[in-house]
Amino acid sequence: MSARTDSDSQGSPGGTAGDIADDEEYGPDDARRARWTATGTGALLTLAGLAAALLRLTGPAPALVPVAYALGAGVCALAALLGARGRTRRALWLLIAGVMVMALGDQVD
């Protein structure tokens, strides 16, 4: 048997399922941090992909390799844009897809 005090219940007496959901929501600071993380990671992966594409373009690698790096960098740039606009879930999935495209291009070499 558990007793609830007035400080435990936030809303209607007895507590409802809505009270539990309120505790699990993320605040504006968490959303801001997620946007900055998605944007920063997307920008960093974009720069890394473009640098790898330029390095592979000058080497003896097949033509598909720099194209894959550039395509992956473009997907990561789109993810950074979406992350900056608050679409962090979509940005996360696009970051994963962009890195996978770059990894597949690396496997061709």
N, C-alpha and C positions, 0 to 999 in steps of 0.2 A: 504494500500500500504506500503510495507516495502522496504527499501533501503538497499542494501548490500554494505559493504565497502570492501576494499582489504583485511583487516584482517579477515573478516568473511568467505571468500571463500578460500578453501585450494586446489588448483588444477586448473582445467579448469575454465575459466570465466563463470559465470552464475550458477555454482554449478551443480553437477550431483548426482544421487542416490549413487554413489560410495563414495562421500564425507560424506554422512550421515552414511554409513556403517563403514567408517574409524573411526568415532567418537565413535561408539558403541563397537569396538573391545577391548579386554582385553590385557593388556600389559604383559611383561614377569614377572613382580613382582606379578601380580594377579595369573598367572599360577603357579608360585613357591609357593605362599601362599596356593593355592588350593591343590597342591601336598603334602605339609607338613601337611595340615589339614586332608586330606584323610588318609595319612600314620599314623599320630598320633592318629586319632580317631580309625582307624582299629586296631592299636596295643593296645590301651587302652581297646577296647571292646574285643579283643582276650584274654587279661589277665583277664578281669572280667569274661568272659565266662569260661575260664579254672579254675579259682578259684571257681566259682559257681559249676562247674562240680565236682571238688574234694570235696567240702563241701557236695554236695548232694549224692556223692558216699558213703560217710561214714555214712550217715543218713538212716532212714527207708524209703526213697522215692523209688518209683518204678524204675526199671532199665532204663526205657525210659527217665526219667528226666535228669540224667547226660549225657546220650547219646545226647539228644537234645542240652544241653548246649555245649558239646564238638563239635558237628557238627556246631552249630552257631558260635563258636569260630574259627573253621576252615574256615568258609566262611568269617568271618571278617579278618582273617589272609590273605586270598587271596585278599580281598579288599585292605588291606594295601600294599600288593605287587603291585597290579595294580595301586594304587594311587602313589606309589613311581616311577613308570614307566611312569606316565603322563596320565593314563587312568582314569581320575577323575570321569567322568560320570558313567562309569561301576563300579568304586569303590563305588560311592555313592549308587547305586542300590544294590550292594552286601552287603554293610553295613546294609541297610534297611532289606534285606532278612535275614541276619545273626541274627539281633536283633529280627526279627519276629520268627525265628526258636527257639531262646532262650525263647521268651515269650510264644510260644506254649508249650514248654517243661515245663515251670513254671505252665501253666494252667493244665497240666496233674496231677500235684501233688495235 
